[in-house]
Amino acid sequence: MLRKAADFYEDEVEQLSNRIKTLIEPLLIIILTVMVGSIVMAIVLPMFSMFESI
């Protein structure tokens, strides 16, 4: 009886963790994209202003 209960709750926790992973993954991708984009813009924009002054 306890094994059945343990199996049931183990499956339930596994399903919940899979759902959370599925929801968090796109959010992390968006956050990383914004971070990388801001770093690239911080490097590229000063280069353009230097080229304009030349």
PDB file of N, H, CA, C and O in Angstrom:
ATOM      1  N   MET A   1       0.826  -1.197   0.000  1.00  0.00           N
ATOM      2  CA  MET A   1       0.000   0.000   0.000  1.00  0.00           C
ATOM      3  C   MET A   1       0.877   1.270   0.000  1.00  0.00           C
ATOM      4  O   MET A   1       0.612   2.222  -0.734  1.00  0.00           O
ATOM      5  N   LEU A   2       1.921   1.258   0.838  1.00  0.00           N
ATOM      6  H   LEU A   2       2.136   0.485   1.435  1.00  0.00           H
ATOM      7  CA  LEU A   2       2.801   2.424   0.879  1.00  0.00           C
ATOM      8  C   LEU A   2       3.582   2.584  -0.418  1.00  0.00           C
ATOM      9  O   LEU A   2       3.867   3.706  -0.837  1.00  0.00           O
ATOM     10  N   ARG A   3       3.929   1.466  -1.059  1.00  0.00           N
ATOM     11  H   ARG A   3       3.697   0.555  -0.718  1.00  0.00           H
ATOM     12  CA  ARG A   3       4.624   1.563  -2.349  1.00  0.00           C
ATOM     13  C   ARG A   3       3.740   2.189  -3.414  1.00  0.00           C
ATOM     14  O   ARG A   3       4.210   2.992  -4.220  1.00  0.00           O
ATOM     15  N   LYS A   4       2.470   1.831  -3.424  1.00  0.00           N
ATOM     16  H   LYS A   4       2.088   1.179  -2.769  1.00  0.00           H
ATOM     17  CA  LYS A   4       1.547   2.424  -4.397  1.00  0.00           C
ATOM     18  C   LYS A   4       1.430   3.923  -4.161  1.00  0.00           C
ATOM     19  O   LYS A   4       1.434   4.707  -5.110  1.00  0.00           O
ATOM     20  N   ALA A   5       1.326   4.320  -2.897  1.00  0.00           N
ATOM     21  H   ALA A   5       1.323   3.683  -2.127  1.00  0.00           H
ATOM     22  CA  ALA A   5       1.235   5.746  -2.579  1.00  0.00           C
ATOM     23  C   ALA A   5       2.527   6.459  -2.975  1.00  0.00           C
ATOM     24  O   ALA A   5       2.485   7.562  -3.519  1.00  0.00           O
ATOM     25  N   ALA A   6       3.661   5.839  -2.707  1.00  0.00           N
ATOM     26  H   ALA A   6       3.695   4.942  -2.265  1.00  0.00           H
ATOM     27  CA  ALA A   6       4.945   6.440  -3.068  1.00  0.00           C
ATOM     28  C   ALA A   6       5.069   6.579  -4.581  1.00  0.00           C
ATOM     29  O   ALA A   6       5.519   7.615  -5.071  1.00  0.00           O
ATOM     30  N   ASP A   7       4.678   5.554  -5.321  1.00  0.00           N
ATOM     31  H   ASP A   7       4.313   4.712  -4.923  1.00  0.00           H
ATOM     32  CA  ASP A   7       4.730   5.616  -6.780  1.00  0.00           C
ATOM     33  C   ASP A   7       3.816   6.714  -7.311  1.00  0.00           C
ATOM     34  O   ASP A   7       4.183   7.450  -8.226  1.00  0.00           O
ATOM     35  N   PHE A   8       2.630   6.817  -6.733  1.00  0.00           N
ATOM     36  H   PHE A   8       2.332   6.218  -5.990  1.00  0.00           H
ATOM     37  CA  PHE A   8       1.678   7.833  -7.172  1.00  0.00           C
ATOM     38  C   PHE A   8       2.257   9.230  -6.966  1.00  0.00           C
ATOM     39  O   PHE A   8       2.232  10.052  -7.882  1.00  0.00           O
ATOM     40  N   TYR A   9       2.773   9.503  -5.783  1.00  0.00           N
ATOM     41  H   TYR A   9       2.794   8.835  -5.038  1.00  0.00           H
ATOM     42  CA  TYR A   9       3.301  10.830  -5.502  1.00  0.00           C
ATOM     43  C   TYR A   9       4.588  11.105  -6.276  1.00  0.00           C
ATOM     44  O   TYR A   9       4.857  12.246  -6.650  1.00  0.00           O
ATOM     45  N   GLU A  10       5.370  10.079  -6.512  1.00  0.00           N
ATOM     46  H   GLU A  10       5.152   9.152  -6.208  1.00  0.00           H
ATOM     47  CA  GLU A  10       6.580  10.254  -7.313  1.00  0.00           C
ATOM     48  C   GLU A  10       6.228  10.661  -8.735  1.00  0.00           C
ATOM     49  O   GLU A  10       6.858  11.553  -9.303  1.00  0.00           O
ATOM     50  N   ASP A  11       5.221  10.007  -9.312  1.00  0.00           N
ATOM     51  H   ASP A  11       4.709   9.283  -8.851  1.00  0.00           H
ATOM     52  CA  ASP A  11       4.772  10.373 -10.655  1.00  0.00           C
ATOM     53  C   ASP A  11       4.211  11.793 -10.676  1.00  0.00           C
ATOM     54  O   ASP A  11       4.447  12.548 -11.619  1.00  0.00           O
ATOM     55  N   GLU A  12       3.475  12.144  -9.642  1.00  0.00           N
ATOM     56  H   GLU A  12       3.283  11.531  -8.876  1.00  0.00           H
ATOM     57  CA  GLU A  12       2.891  13.476  -9.575  1.00  0.00           C
ATOM     58  C   GLU A  12       3.974  14.558  -9.499  1.00  0.00           C
ATOM     59  O   GLU A  12       3.877  15.582 -10.174  1.00  0.00           O
ATOM     60  N   VAL A  13       4.990  14.332  -8.687  1.00  0.00           N
ATOM     61  H   VAL A  13       5.069  13.500  -8.139  1.00  0.00           H
ATOM     62  CA  VAL A  13       6.089  15.291  -8.576  1.00  0.00           C
ATOM     63  C   VAL A  13       6.854  15.376  -9.880  1.00  0.00           C
ATOM     64  O   VAL A  13       7.268  16.465 -10.277  1.00  0.00           O
ATOM     65  N   GLU A  14       7.051  14.267 -10.548  1.00  0.00           N
ATOM     66  H   GLU A  14       6.716  13.382 -10.225  1.00  0.00           H
ATOM     67  CA  GLU A  14       7.764  14.261 -11.827  1.00  0.00           C
ATOM     68  C   GLU A  14       6.996  15.050 -12.879  1.00  0.00           C
ATOM     69  O   GLU A  14       7.595  15.817 -13.633  1.00  0.00           O
ATOM     70  N   GLN A  15       5.685  14.873 -12.941  1.00  0.00           N
ATOM     71  H   GLN A  15       5.198  14.249 -12.329  1.00  0.00           H
ATOM     72  CA  GLN A  15       4.875  15.616 -13.897  1.00  0.00           C
ATOM     73  C   GLN A  15       4.910  17.116 -13.603  1.00  0.00           C
ATOM     74  O   GLN A  15       5.001  17.932 -14.520  1.00  0.00           O
ATOM     75  N   LEU A  16       4.838  17.469 -12.332  1.00  0.00           N
ATOM     76  H   LEU A  16       4.764  16.806 -11.587  1.00  0.00           H
ATOM     77  CA  LEU A  16       4.883  18.878 -11.949  1.00  0.00           C
ATOM     78  C   LEU A  16       6.231  19.501 -12.303  1.00  0.00           C
ATOM     79  O   LEU A  16       6.277  20.625 -12.801  1.00  0.00           O
ATOM     80  N   SER A  17       7.317  18.791 -12.055  1.00  0.00           N
ATOM     81  H   SER A  17       7.279  17.877 -11.650  1.00  0.00           H
ATOM     82  CA  SER A  17       8.637  19.332 -12.389  1.00  0.00           C
ATOM     83  C   SER A  17       8.799  19.466 -13.902  1.00  0.00           C
ATOM     84  O   SER A  17       9.429  20.415 -14.368  1.00  0.00           O
ATOM     85  N   ASN A  18       8.250  18.548 -14.664  1.00  0.00           N
ATOM     86  H   ASN A  18       7.738  17.777 -14.286  1.00  0.00           H
ATOM     87  CA  ASN A  18       8.314  18.663 -16.129  1.00  0.00           C
ATOM     88  C   ASN A  18       7.533  19.868 -16.612  1.00  0.00           C
ATOM     89  O   ASN A  18       7.976  20.559 -17.529  1.00  0.00           O
ATOM     90  N   ARG A  19       6.378  20.136 -16.016  1.00  0.00           N
ATOM     91  H   ARG A  19       6.018  19.574 -15.271  1.00  0.00           H
ATOM     92  CA  ARG A  19       5.594  21.316 -16.396  1.00  0.00           C
ATOM     93  C   ARG A  19       6.342  22.595 -16.071  1.00  0.00           C
ATOM     94  O   ARG A  19       6.354  23.531 -16.870  1.00  0.00           O
ATOM     95  N   ILE A  20       6.962  22.640 -14.912  1.00  0.00           N
ATOM     96  H   ILE A  20       6.952  21.879 -14.263  1.00  0.00           H
ATOM     97  CA  ILE A  20       7.705  23.835 -14.515  1.00  0.00           C
ATOM     98  C   ILE A  20       8.874  24.062 -15.463  1.00  0.00           C
ATOM     99  O   ILE A  20       9.133  25.194 -15.871  1.00  0.00           O
ATOM    100  N   LYS A  21       9.580  22.995 -15.816  1.00  0.00           N
ATOM    101  H   LYS A  21       9.370  22.075 -15.485  1.00  0.00           H
ATOM    102  CA  LYS A  21      10.689  23.126 -16.764  1.00  0.00           C
ATOM    103  C   LYS A  21      10.196  23.661 -18.103  1.00  0.00           C
ATOM    104  O   LYS A  21      10.847  24.506 -18.718  1.00  0.00           O
ATOM    105  N   THR A  22       9.051  23.170 -18.550  1.00  0.00           N
ATOM    106  H   THR A  22       8.522  22.484 -18.051  1.00  0.00           H
ATOM    107  CA  THR A  22       8.495  23.590 -19.832  1.00  0.00           C
ATOM    108  C   THR A  22       8.117  25.060 -19.804  1.00  0.00           C
ATOM    109  O   THR A  22       8.258  25.750 -20.813  1.00  0.00           O
ATOM    110  N   LEU A  23       7.643  25.547 -18.679  1.00  0.00           N
ATOM    111  H   LEU A  23       7.528  24.986 -17.859  1.00  0.00           H
ATOM    112  CA  LEU A  23       7.256  26.952 -18.582  1.00  0.00           C
ATOM    113  C   LEU A  23       8.458  27.882 -18.418  1.00  0.00           C
ATOM    114  O   LEU A  23       8.443  29.002 -18.929  1.00  0.00           O
ATOM    115  N   ILE A  24       9.481  27.441 -17.725  1.00  0.00           N
ATOM    116  H   ILE A  24       9.493  26.531 -17.310  1.00  0.00           H
ATOM    117  CA  ILE A  24      10.621  28.301 -17.438  1.00  0.00           C
ATOM    118  C   ILE A  24      11.571  28.401 -18.630  1.00  0.00           C
ATOM    119  O   ILE A  24      12.231  29.427 -18.797  1.00  0.00           O
ATOM    120  N   GLU A  25      11.654  27.384 -19.443  1.00  0.00           N
ATOM    121  H   GLU A  25      11.118  26.551 -19.307  1.00  0.00           H
ATOM    122  CA  GLU A  25      12.620  27.368 -20.550  1.00  0.00           C
ATOM    123  C   GLU A  25      12.463  28.552 -21.505  1.00  0.00           C
ATOM    124  O   GLU A  25      13.463  29.212 -21.788  1.00  0.00           O
ATOM    125  N   PRO A  26      11.269  28.861 -22.019  1.00  0.00           N
ATOM    126  CA  PRO A  26      11.159  30.028 -22.907  1.00  0.00           C
ATOM    127  C   PRO A  26      11.497  31.343 -22.205  1.00  0.00           C
ATOM    128  O   PRO A  26      12.067  32.249 -22.814  1.00  0.00           O
ATOM    129  N   LEU A  27      11.147  31.442 -20.936  1.00  0.00           N
ATOM    130  H   LEU A  27      10.685  30.707 -20.442  1.00  0.00           H
ATOM    131  CA  LEU A  27      11.462  32.648 -20.173  1.00  0.00           C
ATOM    132  C   LEU A  27      12.968  32.846 -20.061  1.00  0.00           C
ATOM    133  O   LEU A  27      13.460  33.965 -20.207  1.00  0.00           O
ATOM    134  N   LEU A  28      13.697  31.776 -19.805  1.00  0.00           N
ATOM    135  H   LEU A  28      13.298  30.867 -19.687  1.00  0.00           H
ATOM    136  CA  LEU A  28      15.158  31.867 -19.727  1.00  0.00           C
ATOM    137  C   LEU A  28      15.771  32.232 -21.076  1.00  0.00           C
ATOM    138  O   LEU A  28      16.745  32.983 -21.134  1.00  0.00           O
ATOM    139  N   ILE A  29      15.211  31.711 -22.148  1.00  0.00           N
ATOM    140  H   ILE A  29      14.420  31.102 -22.101  1.00  0.00           H
ATOM    141  CA  ILE A  29      15.717  32.033 -23.486  1.00  0.00           C
ATOM    142  C   ILE A  29      15.535  33.520 -23.768  1.00  0.00           C
ATOM    143  O   ILE A  29      16.429  34.162 -24.320  1.00  0.00           O
ATOM    144  N   ILE A  30      14.390  34.067 -23.393  1.00  0.00           N
ATOM    145  H   ILE A  30      13.664  33.546 -22.945  1.00  0.00           H
ATOM    146  CA  ILE A  30      14.137  35.492 -23.619  1.00  0.00           C
ATOM    147  C   ILE A  30      15.086  36.341 -22.777  1.00  0.00           C
ATOM    148  O   ILE A  30      15.628  37.332 -23.267  1.00  0.00           O
ATOM    149  N   ILE A  31      15.288  35.966 -21.531  1.00  0.00           N
ATOM    150  H   ILE A  31      14.848  35.161 -21.133  1.00  0.00           H
ATOM    151  CA  ILE A  31      16.186  36.724 -20.655  1.00  0.00           C
ATOM    152  C   ILE A  31      17.612  36.703 -21.193  1.00  0.00           C
ATOM    153  O   ILE A  31      18.283  37.735 -21.217  1.00  0.00           O
ATOM    154  N   LEU A  32      18.075  35.537 -21.621  1.00  0.00           N
ATOM    155  H   LEU A  32      17.529  34.699 -21.602  1.00  0.00           H
ATOM    156  CA  LEU A  32      19.429  35.441 -22.183  1.00  0.00           C
ATOM    157  C   LEU A  32      19.562  36.244 -23.474  1.00  0.00           C
ATOM    158  O   LEU A  32      20.601  36.857 -23.719  1.00  0.00           O
ATOM    159  N   THR A  33      18.520  36.244 -24.296  1.00  0.00           N
ATOM    160  H   THR A  33      17.675  35.746 -24.097  1.00  0.00           H
ATOM    161  CA  THR A  33      18.543  37.016 -25.536  1.00  0.00           C
ATOM    162  C   THR A  33      18.672  38.502 -25.240  1.00  0.00           C
ATOM    163  O   THR A  33      19.440  39.205 -25.897  1.00  0.00           O
ATOM    164  N   VAL A  34      17.931  38.977 -24.262  1.00  0.00           N
ATOM    165  H   VAL A  34      17.308  38.406 -23.728  1.00  0.00           H
ATOM    166  CA  VAL A  34      18.010  40.393 -23.899  1.00  0.00           C
ATOM    167  C   VAL A  34      19.395  40.731 -23.362  1.00  0.00           C
ATOM    168  O   VAL A  34      19.951  41.778 -23.694  1.00  0.00           O
ATOM    169  N   MET A  35      19.949  39.863 -22.543  1.00  0.00           N
ATOM    170  H   MET A  35      19.497  39.012 -22.273  1.00  0.00           H
ATOM    171  CA  MET A  35      21.285  40.114 -21.989  1.00  0.00           C
ATOM    172  C   MET A  35      22.343  40.164 -23.079  1.00  0.00           C
ATOM    173  O   MET A  35      23.158  41.086 -23.115  1.00  0.00           O
ATOM    174  N   VAL A  36      22.333  39.179 -23.966  1.00  0.00           N
ATOM    175  H   VAL A  36      21.671  38.431 -23.937  1.00  0.00           H
ATOM    176  CA  VAL A  36      23.327  39.137 -25.047  1.00  0.00           C
ATOM    177  C   VAL A  36      23.131  40.320 -25.986  1.00  0.00           C
ATOM    178  O   VAL A  36      24.107  40.921 -26.435  1.00  0.00           O
ATOM    179  N   GLY A  37      21.889  40.658 -26.286  1.00  0.00           N
ATOM    180  H   GLY A  37      21.096  40.170 -25.921  1.00  0.00           H
ATOM    181  CA  GLY A  37      21.618  41.805 -27.155  1.00  0.00           C
ATOM    182  C   GLY A  37      22.112  43.106 -26.560  1.00  0.00           C
ATOM    183  O   GLY A  37      22.660  43.947 -27.273  1.00  0.00           O
ATOM    184  N   SER A  38      21.926  43.282 -25.262  1.00  0.00           N
ATOM    185  H   SER A  38      21.481  42.598 -24.683  1.00  0.00           H
ATOM    186  CA  SER A  38      22.394  44.519 -24.633  1.00  0.00           C
ATOM    187  C   SER A  38      23.921  44.587 -24.629  1.00  0.00           C
ATOM    188  O   SER A  38      24.491  45.666 -24.795  1.00  0.00           O
ATOM    189  N   ILE A  39      24.580  43.459 -24.443  1.00  0.00           N
ATOM    190  H   ILE A  39      24.117  42.583 -24.309  1.00  0.00           H
ATOM    191  CA  ILE A  39      26.047  43.450 -24.492  1.00  0.00           C
ATOM    192  C   ILE A  39      26.534  43.777 -25.901  1.00  0.00           C
ATOM    193  O   ILE A  39      27.474  44.555 -26.068  1.00  0.00           O
ATOM    194  N   VAL A  40      25.909  43.198 -26.896  1.00  0.00           N
ATOM    195  H   VAL A  40      25.146  42.567 -26.759  1.00  0.00           H
ATOM    196  CA  VAL A  40      26.306  43.470 -28.285  1.00  0.00           C
ATOM    197  C   VAL A  40      26.076  44.938 -28.623  1.00  0.00           C
ATOM    198  O   VAL A  40      26.921  45.573 -29.254  1.00  0.00           O
ATOM    199  N   MET A  41      24.931  45.477 -28.202  1.00  0.00           N
ATOM    200  H   MET A  41      24.244  44.961 -27.689  1.00  0.00           H
ATOM    201  CA  MET A  41      24.653  46.889 -28.482  1.00  0.00           C
ATOM    202  C   MET A  41      25.637  47.796 -27.763  1.00  0.00           C
ATOM    203  O   MET A  41      26.021  48.835 -28.299  1.00  0.00           O
ATOM    204  N   ALA A  42      26.054  47.422 -26.557  1.00  0.00           N
ATOM    205  H   ALA A  42      25.742  46.578 -26.121  1.00  0.00           H
ATOM    206  CA  ALA A  42      27.018  48.226 -25.813  1.00  0.00           C
ATOM    207  C   ALA A  42      28.376  48.239 -26.510  1.00  0.00           C
ATOM    208  O   ALA A  42      29.148  49.183 -26.343  1.00  0.00           O
ATOM    209  N   ILE A  43      28.665  47.225 -27.270  1.00  0.00           N
ATOM    210  H   ILE A  43      28.038  46.458 -27.406  1.00  0.00           H
ATOM    211  CA  ILE A  43      29.939  47.172 -27.993  1.00  0.00           C
ATOM    212  C   ILE A  43      29.812  47.837 -29.360  1.00  0.00           C
ATOM    213  O   ILE A  43      30.724  48.549 -29.779  1.00  0.00           O
ATOM    214  N   VAL A  44      28.710  47.621 -30.059  1.00  0.00           N
ATOM    215  H   VAL A  44      27.969  47.042 -29.719  1.00  0.00           H
ATOM    216  CA  VAL A  44      28.570  48.082 -31.440  1.00  0.00           C
ATOM    217  C   VAL A  44      28.273  49.576 -31.522  1.00  0.00           C
ATOM    218  O   VAL A  44      28.823  50.250 -32.392  1.00  0.00           O
ATOM    219  N   LEU A  45      27.434  50.111 -30.660  1.00  0.00           N
ATOM    220  H   LEU A  45      26.987  49.563 -29.953  1.00  0.00           H
ATOM    221  CA  LEU A  45      27.061  51.527 -30.762  1.00  0.00           C
ATOM    222  C   LEU A  45      28.258  52.469 -30.610  1.00  0.00           C
ATOM    223  O   LEU A  45      28.368  53.414 -31.391  1.00  0.00           O
ATOM    224  N   PRO A  46      29.149  52.260 -29.656  1.00  0.00           N
ATOM    225  CA  PRO A  46      30.327  53.147 -29.622  1.00  0.00           C
ATOM    226  C   PRO A  46      31.210  53.024 -30.863  1.00  0.00           C
ATOM    227  O   PRO A  46      31.854  53.994 -31.263  1.00  0.00           O
ATOM    228  N   MET A  47      31.243  51.844 -31.469  1.00  0.00           N
ATOM    229  H   MET A  47      30.720  51.057 -31.143  1.00  0.00           H
ATOM    230  CA  MET A  47      32.036  51.684 -32.696  1.00  0.00           C
ATOM    231  C   MET A  47      31.447  52.522 -33.816  1.00  0.00           C
ATOM    232  O   MET A  47      32.194  53.141 -34.574  1.00  0.00           O
ATOM    233  N   PHE A  48      30.121  52.557 -33.941  1.00  0.00           N
ATOM    234  H   PHE A  48      29.515  52.053 -33.325  1.00  0.00           H
ATOM    235  CA  PHE A  48      29.494  53.380 -34.973  1.00  0.00           C
ATOM    236  C   PHE A  48      29.747  54.854 -34.742  1.00  0.00           C
ATOM    237  O   PHE A  48      29.993  55.596 -35.693  1.00  0.00           O
ATOM    238  N   SER A  49      29.690  55.290 -33.497  1.00  0.00           N
ATOM    239  H   SER A  49      29.490  54.687 -32.724  1.00  0.00           H
ATOM    240  CA  SER A  49      29.958  56.707 -33.228  1.00  0.00           C
ATOM    241  C   SER A  49      31.410  57.052 -33.503  1.00  0.00           C
ATOM    242  O   SER A  49      31.696  58.178 -33.909  1.00  0.00           O
ATOM    243  N   MET A  50      32.338  56.127 -33.298  1.00  0.00           N
ATOM    244  H   MET A  50      32.105  55.212 -32.969  1.00  0.00           H
ATOM    245  CA  MET A  50      33.737  56.373 -33.646  1.00  0.00           C
ATOM    246  C   MET A  50      33.911  56.478 -35.140  1.00  0.00           C
ATOM    247  O   MET A  50      34.656  57.333 -35.619  1.00  0.00           O
ATOM    248  N   PHE A  51      33.222  55.605 -35.903  1.00  0.00           N
ATOM    249  H   PHE A  51      32.616  54.911 -35.515  1.00  0.00           H
ATOM    250  CA  PHE A  51      33.339  55.641 -37.353  1.00  0.00           C
ATOM    251  C   PHE A  51      32.725  56.918 -37.933  1.00  0.00           C
ATOM    252  O   PHE A  51      33.198  57.415 -38.955  1.00  0.00           O
ATOM    253  N   GLU A  52      31.686  57.455 -37.301  1.00  0.00           N
ATOM    254  H   GLU A  52      31.302  57.051 -36.471  1.00  0.00           H
ATOM    255  CA  GLU A  52      31.077  58.696 -37.772  1.00  0.00           C
ATOM    256  C   GLU A  52      32.025  59.872 -37.610  1.00  0.00           C
ATOM    257  O   GLU A  52      32.041  60.777 -38.444  1.00  0.00           O
ATOM    258  N   SER A  53      32.808  59.868 -36.552  1.00  0.00           N
ATOM    259  H   SER A  53      32.796  59.133 -35.874  1.00  0.00           H
ATOM    260  CA  SER A  53      33.702  61.001 -36.299  1.00  0.00           C
ATOM    261  C   SER A  53      34.950  60.954 -37.182  1.00  0.00           C
ATOM    262  O   SER A  53      35.664  61.950 -37.299  1.00  0.00           O
ATOM    263  N   ILE A  54      35.212  59.816 -37.797  1.00  0.00           N
ATOM    264  H   ILE A  54      34.632  59.007 -37.702  1.00  0.00           H
ATOM    265  CA  ILE A  54      36.416  59.695 -38.650  1.00  0.00           C
ATOM    266  C   ILE A  54      36.166  60.248 -40.006  1.00  0.00           C
ATOM    267  O   ILE A  54      37.060  60.233 -40.853  1.00  0.00           O
TER     268      ILE A  54
END
